[in-house]
């Protein structure tokens, strides 16, 4: 007869459920946004690149891949598609000719207001039943949790392999 499974520490079930809940909520929010972005001709991969470039245009492909937490190869393929569709352009880095910087085109800049408006509409729908105090508490808790995770210096697969 095998030993019964070890009992979980008190409170562990709650923490596990929170972890699963955060992953599930994040996934569902992204799926809702993805559906609306498809109406604009964008995929998950492409709208994420456009949004990150809207925050800091002219990033190197390596820096952008790191921020998006995807491989450089996957990002290169996405940028190829975005460049072909006229959403971005690659330009040589004036300080280092080995590097390419990725820039938004007017086509993408013209899409950004619709993208941000869509995001705001979804945020309103997601949080319609939350009071302002609940939203502030949620933001505070997530900020603390994120700071803790960043402090743990968790490496992504690309960082572990040095890619």
Secondary structure, DSSP 4 states (H G I P E B T S, - for coil): -PPPPPPPPTTHHHHHHHHHHHHHHHHHHHHHHHHHHHTTT--HHHHHHHHHHHHSTTEEHHHHHHHHTS-HHHHHHHHHHHHHTTSEEEEEETTEEEEEEEEE-HHHHHHHHHHHHHHHHHHHHHTTT--HHHHHHHHHHHHHHHHHHHHTTPPPHHHHHT-
